[in-house]
Amino acid sequence: MPGSAGAEWLCALSVRRPPSVHGPLERRVAGKNAPPWVAEPTKLMAAAISSAKLEWIESGHLVSPAHPVVLAFVEEVLARR
């Protein structure tokens, strides 16, 4: 990702799968210390998508892709394949 710190992503990580027999799967992961201009849209998007789950983690504007919440979600997606 251009301009990133390499191992970190922007605050709102969203991974979405198309609907299947198990239904759609969407998760938003955001840092508890993210600035309001990032946190508010993340909350609104999660509220607007009925199947979305929002998880707040100890982080700022950037979320590590190696965070346990992110890895657990990836495992959940792979288990549904």
C-alpha positions in Angstrom: 0.0 0.0 0.0 1.7 3.3 -1.1 2.6 5.6 1.8 1.9 3.0 4.4 4.2 1.9 7.2 4.4 -1.6 5.5 2.9 -3.9 8.2 0.1 -1.5 9.1 -3.2 -0.7 7.4 -5.6 2.1 7.6 -8.0 2.1 10.6 -11.1 0.6 8.9 -10.3 -2.8 7.5 -13.1 -4.3 5.6 -13.2 -7.8 4.1 -16.4 -8.9 2.4 -17.4 -12.1 0.8 -20.3 -12.4 -1.7 -23.5 -13.9 -0.3 -23.4 -17.7 0.0 -25.3 -20.4 1.8 -23.8 -19.1 5.0 -24.8 -15.5 4.2 -22.5 -12.5 3.7 -19.6 -11.9 6.1 -18.3 -8.4 6.8 -16.1 -7.2 9.6 -14.9 -3.7 10.4 -11.8 -3.4 12.6 -11.0 0.1 13.9 -8.6 1.6 16.4 -10.1 2.9 19.7 -7.8 5.9 19.4 -8.6 6.7 15.8 -9.4 10.4 15.1 -13.1 11.2 14.9 -13.0 11.8 11.1 -12.0 8.1 10.7 -14.0 6.6 13.6 -17.4 8.2 12.7 -17.6 6.9 9.1 -16.5 3.5 10.3 -19.4 3.4 12.9 -21.9 4.6 10.3 -20.8 2.0 7.7 -21.0 -0.8 10.2 -24.5 0.4 11.3 -25.7 0.6 7.8 -24.8 -3.0 6.9 -26.9 -5.4 8.9 -24.5 -8.3 8.6 -21.4 -6.2 9.6 -19.6 -6.6 12.9 -17.5 -3.7 14.2 -14.6 -4.5 16.5 -12.6 -1.8 18.3 -9.0 -2.7 19.2 -6.2 -0.9 21.1 -4.8 1.1 18.2 -4.7 4.5 16.6 -5.4 5.3 13.0 -3.5 2.2 11.8 -4.3 -1.4 12.4 -1.8 -4.2 12.0 -2.8 -7.0 9.6 -1.2 -9.4 12.2 -3.6 -8.3 15.0 -5.4 -11.3 16.5 -8.8 -9.8 15.6 -7.8 -9.5 11.9 -6.2 -13.0 11.9 -9.3 -14.5 13.5 -11.5 -13.0 10.8 -9.3 -14.3 8.1 -9.5 -17.8 9.6 -13.4 -17.4 9.8 -13.5 -16.5 6.1 -11.3 -19.4 5.1 -13.3 -21.8 7.3 -16.5 -20.9 5.3 -14.9 -21.9 1.9 
